[in-house]
Amino acid sequence: MNTNQAFREDVLEAVSDLSYEELNQKISDDKWTIMQVLEHLYLMEEMIVARVWHQLQNGENKPAEKKQFLFNLEKEWDSQTSSRYPRYRF
């Protein structure tokens, strides 16, 4: 099983028992709800797949531009779910 599929299954399992209210609960005005995070992940994956498909169909073979992160990311392994995925804190 590839890493993306395993990650997707872990995420879905982690939220499968949450109610509609829990998924959409806003803990503060400057934080996303769980549902907003899930939607963001879905939209980003959809956009990336569409872009890769487009480049493959058009024979484009250019390296991606390197972009700087706006924040320093501190990687730590999440022992609560699975050690397969890094967890980042801003």
C-alpha positions, -999 to +999 in steps of 0.1 A: +000+000+000+014+034-009+020+061+017-007+084+005-034+057+007-022+046+042-023+083+053-058+087+039-070+056+057-055+067+090-071+102+087-105+087+079-102+062+108-093+090+132-124+110+124-149+082+116-165+083+151-168+121+153-203+137+150-212+164+125-210+189+154-176+177+164-163+179+129-175+214+125-167+227+160-146+259+159-123+260+189-113+295+182-117+322+156-082+318+142-083+279+139-098+257+113-124+231+121-116+194+115-140+195+085-122+225+070-088+207+074-103+176+057-117+197+029-083+215+024-065+181+022-090+169-004-088+200-025-050+201-024-048+164-034-073+170-062-053+200-075-019+182-073-032+152-092-048+174-119-016+193-123+005+161-126-019+146-150-019+177-171+019+178-173+021+141-181-005+145-209+014+174-224+048+159-221+061+186-198+092+177-181+104+207-161+117+206-125+095+223-099+106+257-086+121+256-051+100+278-028+109+290+007+087+282+036+073+312+054+077+294+087+104+272+102+090+238+105+100+216+134+094+180+126+084+156+153+070+121+150+034+117+162+034+088+185-004+090+189-013+077+155+015+063+134+052+068+132+050+067+094+041+104+091+059+134+103+039+160+123+048+196+119+044+225+143+047+261+134 
